Amino acid sequence: MAFDEEKPGFLTRFRYPILAVLVVGFAGYYLYRSNQPLPVGVVEARDGPAERVLAVSGRTRPQVTVTVAPKVAGQILRLTKAEGDSVVAGELLVELEASAPRAALDEAAARITLQKRAVAEAERNYARIDQLKQQGLATLKEFDEARFALDQARLELDSVEATRREVAARLRDSSLRAPVSGVVLARPVDPGQVVGAQSVIYEIAPLSDVEIEADIDEQYLSEIKVGQQAEIKIAGQDETVGARLYYISPKVDPRTGGAKVRLELEEQPEGLRSGLTADVNLIIERREQALTVVRSAILGRDGSGRVLRVRDGQVEVSPVEFIEWPSERVIVLSGIEPGEQLLASPRPDLVGEKVLPTTDLGALPPGQRPRGSEARKAL
């Protein structure tokens, strides 16, 4: 018995040639892709004016702080201002309990009235005795006694009036007024408290002369000098303000590792208060001509490092000398030329590879965006 044989189909007869074509195609595509330059982000070395700026954070503070304290002890009856309030010179701030000096003033006034009467009587008696003496009806002794009595009455009046002035001064001291215009920084007491002489009731800052205080890390102290200029951006102010460094603390705080510095503003913006945050850009050095690159393009520290530059579409390593500084761009002293293209985030695995440089870092595929921190660890 004979069976008819089934004829093979098209795919069955040509499956091996098709597989061969596919393998060759994929291999060719892979070879083509592997020979294509890898897109990388680059930055250029710039030549031109440059400056080194130390950016620190500071705060506004008054150059002078005035304290308000009583000259006599007493109980506080009224306080007219709180912390943060504005005050005007001469404005009433404190009223102390003053019943005792007020009573003493009334007593002194009564004694003055009586003593004035006594003086008037002594003057009349002296005038009468003087007239009688001229007529020969009074003795010299009587005349001297009358003149002595008048002098004593007048001296007593002067004494009582001095007492009145003293009591009046004590009464005035029970009402304290603002010695300067400014803002209340502190009020450590409350109404009803008994305060002694020289107890601080208010601290007032005259804000006509506000300065900036900041901390400078000890590693940069050798670079800062009195007289250096700065640009200040104060919280709440739209414009930057010029300033001059005028004070550097002679000691370093062992807790923070920094030293206090103070800067005086070239102009006083309106509405400044004490304690506002201020961004300080202290200008350490200005150069008319210098070569600069972004710090992230340099591998290494302490002024010596390497960059990965692109020449003729290939990545190569170049040693550089630069000024280490905490800023986005640093000054390069040697190793590269102006206009050279450097990998923005250097990757050691790209050394010797063909690349396609671009300055548009945002256009790079996410997978092709190198991470500089990993490159630094590798090198």
C-alpha positions as CSV (number, residue, x, y, z in Angstrom):
1,M,0.0,0.0,0.0
2,A,1.4,3.3,-1.0
3,F,1.1,6.6,0.8
4,D,1.4,10.0,-0.7
5,E,4.2,12.1,0.8
6,E,3.3,15.6,2.1
7,K,5.3,18.4,0.4
8,P,7.1,20.8,2.8
9,G,5.8,24.4,3.1
10,F,7.6,27.6,2.2
11,L,8.7,28.4,5.8
12,T,9.9,24.9,6.3
13,R,12.0,24.8,3.2
14,F,13.5,28.3,3.8
15,R,13.7,28.5,7.6
16,Y,17.5,28.2,7.7
17,P,18.2,30.9,5.1
18,I,15.8,33.2,6.9
19,L,17.5,32.6,10.3
20,A,20.8,33.3,8.6
21,V,19.6,36.5,7.2
22,L,18.2,37.6,10.5
23,V,21.4,36.8,12.4
24,V,23.5,38.7,9.8
25,G,21.1,41.7,10.0
26,F,21.2,41.8,13.8
27,A,25.0,41.5,13.8
28,G,25.3,44.2,11.3
29,Y,23.0,46.5,13.2
30,Y,24.9,45.8,16.4
31,L,28.2,46.5,14.7
32,Y,26.7,49.7,13.3
33,R,25.5,50.8,16.7
34,S,28.7,49.9,18.4
35,N,30.7,52.1,16.0
36,Q,28.5,55.1,16.5
37,P,29.9,57.8,18.8
38,L,28.3,58.0,22.2
39,P,26.6,61.3,22.9
40,V,28.1,63.1,26.0
41,G,27.6,66.4,27.7
42,V,30.5,68.8,27.6
43,V,31.4,72.2,29.0
44,E,33.9,74.7,27.6
45,A,36.8,76.3,29.3
46,R,36.2,80.1,29.3
47,D,38.8,82.9,29.2
48,G,37.8,86.3,30.6
49,P,37.2,88.3,33.8
50,A,36.8,86.1,36.8
51,E,36.4,86.5,40.5
52,R,36.6,84.2,43.6
53,V,33.5,84.7,45.8
54,L,33.0,83.2,49.2
55,A,29.3,82.7,49.8
56,V,28.2,82.5,53.5
57,S,25.0,83.2,55.4
58,G,24.7,85.9,57.9
59,R,22.1,88.1,59.7
60,T,21.4,91.7,60.2
61,R,22.2,93.3,63.6
62,P,22.4,96.8,64.9
63,Q,25.8,98.4,65.4
64,V,24.7,99.8,68.7
65,T,22.2,98.5,71.3
66,V,20.8,100.9,73.9
67,T,19.5,99.7,77.2
68,V,16.8,101.5,79.2
69,A,17.2,101.1,83.0
70,P,15.7,103.0,86.0
71,K,17.9,105.2,88.2
72,V,15.8,104.3,91.3
73,A,14.1,101.2,92.5
74,G,10.4,100.8,92.1
75,Q,7.4,98.8,91.0
76,I,6.5,98.8,87.3
77,L,3.0,100.3,86.8
78,R,3.0,100.4,83.0
79,L,5.0,99.3,80.0
80,T,4.0,100.9,76.7
81,K,6.1,98.8,74.3
82,A,6.6,95.1,73.5
83,E,9.4,93.3,71.7
84,G,9.5,94.2,68.0
85,D,7.7,97.5,68.5
86,S,9.1,100.7,67.0
87,V,9.9,103.6,69.3
88,V,10.6,107.3,68.7
89,A,13.1,109.2,70.8
90,G,11.4,110.9,73.8
91,E,8.4,108.5,73.7
92,L,7.2,107.3,77.1
93,L,8.2,103.7,77.8
94,V,7.9,102.9,81.5
95,E,6.0,104.3,84.5
96,L,7.2,103.3,87.9
97,E,5.2,103.5,91.1
98,A,5.9,107.0,92.4
99,S,3.6,107.8,95.4
100,A,6.6,108.4,97.7
101,P,8.4,111.0,95.6
102,R,5.0,112.6,94.7
103,A,4.3,113.0,98.5
104,A,7.8,114.3,99.1
105,L,7.3,116.8,96.3
106,D,4.1,118.0,97.9
107,E,5.8,118.3,101.2
108,A,8.7,120.3,99.7
109,A,6.3,122.6,98.0
110,A,4.5,123.3,101.3
111,R,7.8,124.0,103.0
112,I,8.8,126.4,100.3
113,T,5.6,128.3,100.7
114,L,6.2,128.6,104.5
115,Q,9.8,129.5,104.0
116,K,9.0,132.3,101.5
117,R,6.7,133.8,104.2
118,A,9.6,133.6,106.7
119,V,11.9,135.3,104.2
120,A,9.4,138.0,103.6
121,E,9.0,138.6,107.4
122,A,12.8,138.7,107.9
123,E,13.1,141.2,105.0
124,R,10.5,143.5,106.6
125,N,12.2,143.2,110.0
126,Y,15.6,143.9,108.5
127,A,14.2,147.0,106.7
128,R,12.6,148.3,109.9
129,I,15.8,147.8,112.0
130,D,17.9,149.4,109.3
131,Q,15.7,152.5,109.3
132,L,15.7,152.7,113.1
133,K,19.5,152.4,113.0
134,Q,19.8,155.3,110.6
135,Q,17.6,157.3,113.1
136,G,19.8,156.2,116.0
137,L,16.9,154.3,117.6
138,A,18.4,150.8,117.1
139,T,21.8,149.4,118.1
140,L,24.4,147.9,115.9
141,K,23.7,144.5,117.6
142,E,20.0,144.6,116.7
143,F,20.9,145.5,113.1
144,D,23.4,142.6,112.8
145,E,20.9,140.2,114.3
146,A,18.2,141.3,111.8
147,R,20.6,140.9,108.9
148,F,21.7,137.4,110.2
149,A,18.1,136.3,110.5
150,L,17.4,137.4,106.9
151,D,20.4,135.5,105.6
152,Q,19.4,132.4,107.4
153,A,15.9,132.6,106.1
154,R,17.2,132.9,102.6
155,L,19.6,130.0,103.0
156,E,16.8,127.8,104.3
157,L,14.7,128.7,101.3
158,D,17.5,127.8,99.0
159,S,17.8,124.4,100.8
160,V,14.1,123.6,100.6
161,E,14.1,124.5,96.9
162,A,17.1,122.2,96.3
163,T,15.2,119.4,98.1
164,R,12.2,120.1,95.8
165,R,14.4,119.9,92.7
166,E,15.8,116.6,93.9
167,V,12.4,115.1,94.6
168,A,11.2,116.4,91.2
169,A,14.1,114.6,89.5
170,R,13.2,111.4,91.3
171,L,9.7,111.8,90.2
172,R,10.8,112.3,86.6
173,D,13.0,109.2,86.9
174,S,9.9,107.2,87.6
175,S,8.8,107.9,84.0
176,L,11.4,106.5,81.5
177,R,11.5,107.7,77.9
178,A,13.2,106.3,74.8
179,P,16.7,107.7,74.5
180,V,16.8,106.9,70.7
181,S,14.5,105.9,67.9
182,G,14.6,102.3,66.9
183,V,13.1,98.9,67.5
184,V,12.6,97.1,70.8
185,L,14.9,94.0,70.8
186,A,14.1,92.7,74.3
187,R,11.8,93.5,77.3
188,P,12.8,91.1,80.0
189,V,10.3,92.4,82.6
190,D,6.5,92.7,82.9
191,P,4.1,95.2,84.6
192,G,3.9,94.6,88.4
193,Q,7.5,93.6,88.8
194,V,9.8,95.4,91.3
195,V,13.0,96.5,89.6
196,G,16.2,97.9,91.2
197,A,18.4,100.6,90.0
198,Q,20.1,99.8,86.7
199,S,17.8,96.8,86.0
200,V,17.4,96.4,82.3
201,I,13.8,97.1,81.2
202,Y,14.3,97.5,77.5
203,E,16.9,96.9,74.9
204,I,16.5,99.2,71.9
205,A,18.3,99.0,68.6
206,P,18.6,102.2,66.6
207,L,18.2,100.8,63.1
208,S,19.7,103.8,61.3
209,D,23.0,101.8,61.1
210,V,22.4,98.1,60.5
211,E,25.3,95.8,59.8
212,I,25.7,92.1,58.8
213,E,27.3,89.5,61.0
214,A,28.4,86.1,59.6
215,D,30.6,83.1,60.4
216,I,33.6,82.3,58.2
217,D,35.0,78.8,58.3
218,E,38.5,78.6,59.6
219,Q,39.9,77.1,56.4
220,Y,39.1,80.3,54.6
221,L,40.3,82.8,57.2
222,S,43.7,83.2,55.5
223,E,41.9,84.5,52.4
224,I,39.8,87.2,54.0
225,K,41.0,90.7,54.8
226,V,39.5,93.9,56.2
227,G,38.3,96.2,53.4
228,Q,37.1,93.4,51.1
229,Q,33.9,94.2,49.2
230,A,30.8,92.1,49.3
231,E,27.3,91.9,47.8
232,I,24.4,91.3,50.3
233,K,21.0,89.9,49.6
234,I,18.8,90.5,52.6
235,A,15.5,88.6,53.2
236,G,12.5,90.7,52.1
237,Q,14.6,93.1,50.0
238,D,14.4,93.0,46.2
239,E,17.8,94.5,45.5
240,T,21.3,93.5,46.5
241,V,23.3,95.9,48.7
242,G,27.0,96.6,48.6
243,A,29.0,96.2,51.8
244,R,32.6,96.4,53.2
245,L,34.2,93.9,55.6
246,Y,35.4,95.9,58.6
247,Y,35.8,93.4,61.4
248,I,37.3,89.9,61.7
249,S,37.2,88.2,65.1
250,P,40.7,87.4,66.5
251,K,39.5,84.0,67.7
252,V,37.9,81.0,66.3
253,D,34.9,79.4,68.1
254,P,35.9,75.8,68.9
255,R,32.3,74.7,68.7
256,T,31.7,75.9,65.2
257,G,35.2,76.1,63.8
258,G,34.4,79.6,62.5
259,A,35.2,83.2,63.3
260,K,32.8,86.1,63.4
261,V,33.0,88.8,60.8
262,R,31.0,92.0,60.4
263,L,30.2,94.1,57.3
264,E,28.9,97.6,57.0
265,L,26.3,98.3,54.4
266,E,27.0,101.0,51.8
267,E,23.4,102.1,52.1
268,Q,20.6,101.4,54.5
269,P,17.5,99.9,52.9
270,E,14.2,100.9,54.4
271,G,12.4,98.6,56.7
272,L,15.4,96.7,58.0
273,R,15.0,94.7,61.2
274,S,17.5,92.9,63.4
275,G,17.9,89.2,62.8
276,L,17.0,89.1,59.1
277,T,18.8,86.4,57.1
278,A,21.4,87.8,54.7
279,D,23.2,86.0,51.8
280,V,26.7,87.3,51.8
281,N,28.9,87.0,48.7
282,L,32.4,88.1,49.9
283,I,34.6,89.0,46.9
284,I,38.0,87.4,47.7
285,E,39.8,88.1,44.4
286,R,39.1,89.7,41.0
287,R,41.1,88.9,37.9
288,E,40.9,90.8,34.6
289,Q,41.7,87.6,32.7
290,A,41.5,84.0,33.9
291,L,40.6,80.6,32.6
292,T,37.6,79.0,34.4
293,V,35.7,75.8,34.2
294,V,32.8,74.3,36.2
295,R,34.2,72.5,39.3
296,S,32.2,69.3,38.5
297,A,34.4,68.8,35.4
298,I,37.5,68.4,37.5
299,L,38.5,65.1,39.2
300,G,40.7,65.7,42.3
301,R,41.2,68.1,45.2
302,D,43.6,70.5,46.7
303,G,44.5,72.3,43.5
304,S,45.7,69.2,41.5
305,G,43.4,67.1,39.4
306,R,42.4,65.8,36.0
307,V,39.9,66.5,33.4
308,L,38.5,64.4,30.6
309,R,38.6,66.4,27.4
310,V,37.3,65.7,24.0
311,R,39.7,66.1,21.0
312,D,38.9,65.0,17.5
313,G,35.8,63.2,18.9
314,Q,37.8,61.1,21.4
315,V,38.1,61.3,25.2
316,E,41.5,61.8,26.7
317,V,42.9,62.6,30.2
318,S,44.7,65.8,31.0
319,P,46.2,66.9,34.3
320,V,45.3,70.4,35.5
321,E,46.3,72.8,38.2
322,F,43.5,74.9,39.7
323,I,42.6,77.1,42.7
324,E,40.4,75.0,44.9
325,W,37.4,77.1,45.9
326,P,33.8,76.4,47.0
327,S,32.1,77.8,43.9
328,E,30.4,76.5,40.7
329,R,33.4,77.7,38.5
330,V,37.0,77.6,39.5
331,I,40.1,79.2,38.1
332,V,42.4,76.9,36.2
333,L,46.2,77.7,36.3
334,S,47.5,75.2,33.7
335,G,46.7,72.0,31.8
336,I,44.0,73.2,29.3
337,E,43.4,75.9,26.8
338,P,40.4,78.3,26.3
339,G,37.6,76.8,24.3
340,E,38.5,73.2,25.0
341,Q,35.6,70.8,25.6
342,L,35.5,68.9,28.8
343,L,33.1,66.2,30.0
344,A,30.6,67.9,32.3
345,S,30.4,64.8,34.5
346,P,33.6,62.8,33.8
347,R,33.4,58.9,33.5
348,P,36.7,57.0,33.5
349,D,35.2,54.2,31.3
350,L,34.9,56.7,28.4
351,V,38.7,57.4,28.2
352,G,39.8,56.5,24.6
353,E,36.2,56.2,23.4
354,K,34.7,58.0,20.4
355,V,32.0,60.4,21.6
356,L,29.6,63.0,20.2
357,P,29.9,66.1,22.4
358,T,27.0,68.4,23.1
359,T,26.6,71.4,25.3
360,D,22.9,70.8,25.6
361,L,23.0,68.5,28.6
362,G,19.2,68.4,28.9
363,A,19.0,66.8,25.4
364,L,21.0,63.7,26.4
365,P,19.1,60.4,26.9
366,P,18.6,59.7,30.6
367,G,20.8,56.6,30.3
368,Q,23.7,58.6,28.8
369,R,23.7,61.2,31.6
370,P,27.0,60.4,33.5
371,R,27.2,60.7,37.2
372,G,30.3,62.6,38.3
373,S,30.3,61.4,41.9
374,E,30.8,57.8,40.7
375,A,33.6,58.8,38.4
376,R,35.4,60.6,41.2
377,K,35.2,57.5,43.4
378,A,36.6,55.3,40.5
379,L,39.6,57.6,40.0
